[in-house]
Amino acid sequence: MKIWLDGGLQDIDSARVSVLDHGLTVGDGIFETVKTVDGRPFALTRHLDRLSRSARGLGLPEPDHDEVRRACSAVLDANPMPLGRLRVTYTGGVSPLGSDRGDQGTTLVVALGETSRRADSTAVITVPWTRNERGALTGLKTTSYAENVVALARAHEQGASEALFANTVGRLCEGTGSNVFVVLDGEIHTPPVASGCLAGITRALVVEWTGARETDLPLDVLESADEIFLTSSLRDVQAVHRVDGRELPGAPGPVTAKAMRIFDERSGNDLDP
């Protein structure tokens, strides 16, 4: 396996990032996860735009999109696979111990792992912890991911593949690595970005392609929604057949199934929408 590290391809077994890299010591970094199909990335332009937004929000230098594209191409060419998870990681680089950022430049890593198509439906849980819709990192895709690790571990303990958060005022927000949609009386709704959720790439495409509405929703909408589904770069559109103790028989329901078809067709016709 070959990865890209700071300017070129390296063997994954010998590639090394400094133990003083700010991404490791204090989580001072950002990332993107990009689906790849037969060696080609999906929606890469949108992912790079969000990478830049996250960098600006964190105060990191603007990433060089041309360099990141070269790195992605090199890694994909070196590691052929039918369906992959392309991970772009960009950190504050080698820095003093503590929160102050150093002056030795940023670190760029691009790596690829093989994945498989998700199941058509999944189980989710809600967790008691909240997203802070007013935090300094709200809306940024940073490497400060530990609370997602904790929540996802709880989901796995309960036979689910995702955990859903409310925000600090009890409104439905997002999953650990996904956005959530609900169907109410035949209409698709998803929490607005103001709820504190990440502006997901797949989320945006589903809103554009299905006419879904951004709606401020209480967490307990999950107890009454006709259908629920998740979106993410690797899930695409995935129905929910259980949330906590509530079963949603027949998932994916008709509205979700239509959204799945639309996404499959549109994404298949344009790999960089």
Order of alpha helices (4+ residues) and beta strands (2+ residues): beta-beta-alpha-beta-beta-alpha-alpha-beta-beta-beta-alpha-beta-beta-beta-beta-alpha-beta-beta-beta-beta-alpha
